[in-house]
Amino acid sequence: MARSPIPGPLILGNAGEMKLVWDFGGRVRLNVLHFTGTSSRPVNQANTDSANTAIRSLFSSSGLAVMTAPSYGFRGVTARDISSPTNPEFIGSPSTNIPGDGTTDALPSQIAMVVSLKTDKRGRNYRGRVYIPGVEELQSDTNGLASAGYQTAVTAFMDGVRTYLAGVNWPLAVVSRAYPADDAAGLPAKIADFANVVAVSTDQVFDTQRRRRI
């Protein structure tokens, strides 16, 4: 039986949590990302606002907005330093919804385009996935696959997030939680740590994800 991570809030020095906040008819869907570098660049309102402005702009410049159904939209980001469980979460300003600019209805709400996050470490604990919601029907071909244009736009959006964060010394990372020792299996305790994301990738197969909301 696989061992479970130590329960409770994730606490990790020199690391932060960033949420991409999507709107679906007034409801919220979230992508939870992590980044490093908080020891030298603090998580505060000003730095969160800067990230929020840049990533909101990426929603359009990547080509993703025009392929997102108008029932969906992107609000922005939040950020928190996770070196302590009591650190505040900052909400990027502005946080007004930017609606999708597509011309057709959305695919069913559990459908998402998955972006794989590749890191500089090996192992399952060091791979990440991001589920991008809101694809419009027009971007699904007759075989039920994502259009090449939508695949390109989603990749450009997430790689833009990665590139921006690297440029401000908050490198995008995949966080691995702490695990207790498992004497029966001969496994030592493992501390929480992270691996920096070095590349993002997608394919044309849609996935399902039902849990990315508040």
C-alpha positions as CSV (number, residue, x, y, z in Angstrom):
1,M,0.0,0.0,0.0
2,A,1.4,3.4,-1.0
3,R,2.2,5.7,1.9
4,S,0.3,9.0,2.3
5,P,1.8,12.4,2.7
6,I,1.9,14.0,6.2
7,P,-1.5,15.7,6.6
8,G,-2.1,19.4,7.2
9,P,-1.1,22.6,5.4
10,L,1.9,22.4,3.1
11,I,4.8,24.4,4.7
12,L,8.0,25.0,2.7
13,G,10.6,27.7,3.0
14,N,11.5,29.9,0.0
15,A,8.2,28.9,-1.8
16,G,4.9,30.3,-2.6
17,E,1.4,29.3,-3.8
18,M,-0.3,31.0,-6.8
19,K,-3.8,30.4,-7.9
20,L,-5.1,31.1,-11.3
21,V,-8.7,32.2,-10.8
22,W,-11.3,31.4,-13.6
23,D,-14.9,32.5,-13.7
24,F,-17.8,30.3,-14.8
25,G,-21.1,32.2,-14.5
26,G,-20.0,33.7,-11.2
27,R,-18.6,30.4,-9.9
28,V,-14.9,30.0,-9.4
29,R,-12.5,27.4,-10.8
30,L,-8.9,27.3,-9.6
31,N,-5.5,26.1,-10.8
32,V,-3.1,25.9,-7.9
33,L,0.5,26.5,-8.9
34,H,3.7,26.8,-6.8
35,F,6.8,28.9,-7.2
36,T,10.1,29.5,-5.4
37,G,12.3,32.5,-4.7
38,T,10.2,34.1,-1.9
39,S,13.3,34.6,0.3
40,S,14.6,37.2,-2.1
41,R,11.4,38.5,-3.7
42,P,8.6,38.6,-1.0
43,V,5.0,37.8,-1.5
44,N,3.2,41.1,-0.9
45,Q,0.4,43.1,-2.5
46,A,2.6,45.0,-4.9
47,N,4.3,41.9,-6.3
48,T,1.0,40.0,-6.5
49,D,-0.5,42.9,-8.4
50,S,2.4,42.9,-10.9
51,A,2.0,39.2,-11.5
52,N,-1.8,39.6,-11.8
53,T,-1.4,42.3,-14.5
54,A,1.1,40.3,-16.5
55,I,-0.9,37.0,-16.4
56,R,-4.2,38.7,-17.1
57,S,-2.6,40.1,-20.2
58,L,-1.4,36.7,-21.3
59,F,-5.0,35.4,-21.4
60,S,-5.5,37.6,-24.5
61,S,-1.9,37.8,-26.0
62,S,-1.6,34.0,-26.0
63,G,-4.7,33.6,-28.2
64,L,-6.5,31.7,-25.4
65,A,-9.2,34.3,-24.8
66,V,-10.6,34.2,-28.3
67,M,-11.0,30.4,-28.0
68,T,-12.6,30.5,-24.6
69,A,-16.4,30.3,-24.4
70,P,-18.1,33.6,-23.3
71,S,-19.6,31.8,-20.3
72,Y,-16.1,31.5,-18.9
73,G,-13.5,34.1,-18.1
74,F,-10.2,34.8,-16.3
75,R,-10.2,36.9,-13.2
76,G,-6.4,36.9,-12.3
77,V,-4.2,35.4,-9.6
78,T,-3.7,35.2,-5.9
79,A,-0.4,34.6,-4.1
80,R,0.7,33.4,-0.7
81,D,4.1,32.6,1.0
82,I,3.9,29.0,2.2
83,S,6.8,29.2,4.7
84,S,4.2,29.5,7.5
85,P,0.6,28.3,7.6
86,T,-0.6,31.8,8.9
87,N,0.8,33.9,6.0
88,P,-1.9,35.9,4.3
89,E,-3.2,35.3,0.7
90,F,-3.0,38.4,-1.5
91,I,-5.6,38.9,-4.2
92,G,-4.3,40.5,-7.3
93,S,-5.9,43.7,-8.4
94,P,-7.8,44.2,-10.6
95,S,-9.8,41.0,-10.2
96,T,-12.7,41.8,-12.6
97,N,-13.6,39.0,-14.9
98,I,-12.2,39.0,-18.5
99,P,-14.8,37.0,-20.4
100,G,-13.9,34.6,-23.1
101,D,-14.2,36.0,-26.6
102,G,-15.2,32.8,-28.3
103,T,-18.4,32.6,-30.5
104,T,-19.8,29.2,-29.5
105,D,-20.9,27.4,-26.3
106,A,-18.5,25.8,-23.9
107,L,-17.9,22.1,-23.9
108,P,-19.2,20.3,-20.7
109,S,-17.8,21.9,-17.6
110,Q,-15.7,18.9,-16.5
111,I,-13.8,19.0,-19.8
112,A,-10.4,20.7,-19.6
113,M,-7.1,20.9,-21.6
114,V,-4.2,19.5,-19.6
115,V,-0.8,21.1,-19.5
116,S,2.0,18.9,-18.2
117,L,4.7,20.6,-16.2
118,K,8.2,19.0,-16.7
119,T,10.8,19.6,-14.0
120,D,14.5,19.2,-13.5
121,K,14.0,16.2,-11.2
122,R,12.8,12.6,-11.9
123,G,9.9,10.8,-10.3
124,R,6.1,11.0,-10.0
125,N,6.3,13.6,-7.2
126,Y,8.1,16.0,-9.5
127,R,5.6,16.1,-12.3
128,G,2.7,18.6,-12.4
129,R,-0.5,19.1,-14.3
130,V,-2.7,22.2,-14.9
131,Y,-6.3,21.9,-16.1
132,I,-7.4,24.8,-18.3
133,P,-11.2,25.2,-18.4
134,G,-13.6,26.9,-20.7
135,V,-12.8,25.6,-24.2
136,E,-15.5,26.5,-26.7
137,E,-17.2,23.9,-28.9
138,L,-15.6,25.3,-32.1
139,Q,-12.2,24.1,-30.8
140,S,-13.2,20.4,-30.7
141,D,-12.8,18.6,-34.1
142,T,-14.9,15.8,-35.5
143,N,-12.8,13.2,-33.7
144,G,-13.4,15.0,-30.3
145,L,-9.8,16.3,-30.2
146,A,-8.7,19.8,-29.5
147,S,-7.9,21.9,-32.5
148,A,-4.2,22.6,-33.2
149,G,-4.9,26.3,-32.6
150,Y,-6.3,25.7,-29.2
151,Q,-3.5,23.4,-28.2
152,T,-1.0,26.1,-29.3
153,A,-2.9,28.9,-27.3
154,V,-3.0,26.9,-24.1
155,T,0.6,26.0,-24.4
156,A,1.5,29.6,-25.0
157,F,-0.5,30.8,-22.0
158,M,1.1,28.4,-19.5
159,D,4.6,28.8,-21.0
160,G,4.0,32.6,-20.7
161,V,3.2,32.2,-17.0
162,R,6.4,30.1,-16.6
163,T,8.5,32.7,-18.5
164,Y,7.1,35.6,-16.6
165,L,7.6,34.1,-13.2
166,A,11.2,33.1,-14.1
167,G,11.8,36.7,-15.2
168,V,10.8,38.1,-11.8
169,N,12.7,35.5,-9.8
170,W,9.7,33.5,-8.8
171,P,10.4,30.3,-10.8
172,L,7.5,28.0,-11.4
173,A,7.9,24.8,-9.5
174,V,6.2,21.5,-8.6
175,V,6.1,21.0,-4.9
176,S,6.4,17.5,-3.3
177,R,4.9,17.1,0.2
178,A,6.6,15.5,3.2
179,Y,6.1,11.8,3.8
180,P,6.6,9.8,7.1
181,A,9.0,6.9,7.3
182,D,7.6,3.5,6.3
183,D,9.7,1.0,8.2
184,A,7.9,-2.0,6.7
185,A,8.7,-0.9,3.2
186,G,12.2,0.3,4.1
187,L,11.4,3.9,3.1
188,P,12.9,6.7,5.1
189,A,11.0,9.9,6.0
190,K,11.0,12.5,3.2
191,I,10.9,16.2,3.7
192,A,8.8,18.6,1.6
193,D,10.8,20.0,-1.4
194,F,10.4,21.3,-4.9
195,A,11.6,21.0,-8.4
196,N,11.7,23.9,-10.9
197,V,9.6,23.6,-14.0
198,V,11.8,23.7,-17.1
199,A,9.1,23.1,-19.8
200,V,5.4,22.8,-20.4
201,S,3.6,20.6,-23.0
202,T,0.1,19.6,-24.1
203,D,-1.5,17.2,-26.5
204,Q,-4.8,17.3,-28.4
205,V,-6.7,15.0,-26.0
206,F,-9.1,16.6,-23.7
207,D,-9.2,15.4,-20.0
208,T,-11.8,15.7,-17.3
209,Q,-11.4,17.5,-13.9
210,R,-14.3,18.1,-11.5
211,R,-12.5,19.5,-8.4
212,R,-10.9,22.9,-9.5
213,R,-13.3,25.2,-7.7
214,I,-14.0,26.8,-4.3
